[in-house]
Amino acid sequence: MNAGGLETVQGDAGPIARISGDWTLASLPRSLAELEDRLAALAAAGADWDLTTLGRLDSLGALLLWRAWGRQWPPGVALAADHRRALERVAALPPAAAALPPACPFEAVEALGVFVLKFSHNLLGLVALLGQLVLDLAYLLRHPRELPWVEYSATLYKSGAKALPVTALVGFLIGVVMSYLSALQLKMFGADIFIVNILGISIIRELGPVLVAVLVAGRSGSAMTAQIGVMRVTEEIDALATMGISRTQRLVLPKIAALTTALPLLVLWTSAAGILGGMVSANLQLGLSYGFFLDQLPKAVPLANLWIGLAKGWVFGLLISLVACHFGLHVKPNTESLSARTTAAVVTAITIVILVDALFAIATREIGLPK
């Protein structure tokens, strides 16, 4: 391997820059600043270029020469055909991106305005989709034979029945953790029996609905967005419109109805698993018998808490499915938009669930809690 060489000889018409050896990544020196300065000085002096003794030339060597020449061919240059092709490939590359403009003092205000506009656009889209679903539901009630039972049952099975194992596991483990941590504190004050109150209120009223909503948003919500988005990419939705089939009646309404039906049942299932896990942990940590736990649970936790949890599940199911379908219908016909919209749907659904749960906590602060 011959290292790249550069020498200057004096010709009749002026200096001649003679380049020899290999100008490749492996042969050139690690620090290229001095070499670039020499090349730029020769180019500024109007030297002719002799590349006839040049060995191998890769993209790095060609780029160094092309930059030194000011991104244009010099008046006098002698080189082989293969070296010319390497330089032509570098010349065909687009110029480097321009430096970013200096930060605008109103950049934060601009970002806030963009966020508000996007939020308003999505909010209007959700309201319009909800209104269209009300119209579709009114139409289907007048024409019950056109109800999409197959799509409804398929979504109910995928979003509800197939989610039972993972929700039960998460609920059970959360119950164990809550009971274990609470037992450590209650032992210090001799208030062991109040673990029933803590577990019952926290799991049935808050943790059960929120955990299920987050799991379903990441599992079923993303699947809904991806399914509708893929149909947008493959133009299947356009094909439905061509055949006169409503996309909201066949795609959106069954998914929203199924998830709205499934989520309260999943909340009940997960809350039961969480109570079971807490009961097992309380028996092991505090020695509370299962009979005592089950006898004290309805006394410590009023029935209103169960209805609040189920109401949360119904609202969360409606919002998650509505957001998922909205973002799925707005996927552009490319895979990048599909991934971006799916991510946005999951993040938006989880954020809305947390906000709505806070509103529920404020609205129901006088219901179901001991005075």
Secondary structure by P-SEA (a helix, b strand, c coil): cccbbbbbbbccccbbbbbbcccccccccccaaaaaaaaaaaaaabbbbbccccccccaaaaaaaaaaaccccccbbbbcaaaaaaaaaaaacccccccccccccaaaaaaaaaaaaaaaaaaaaaaaaaaaaaaaaaaaaacccccaaaaaaaaaaaacccaaaaaaaaaaaaaaaaaaaaaaaaaaaccccaaaaaaaaaacccaaaaaaaaaaaacaaaaaaaaaaaaaaaaaaaaaaaacccccccccaaaaaaaaacaaaaaaaaaaaaaaaaaaaaaaaccccaaaaaaaccccccaaaaaaaaaaaaaaaaaaaaaaaaaaaaccccaaaaaaaaaaaaaaaaaaaaaaaaaaaaaaccccccc
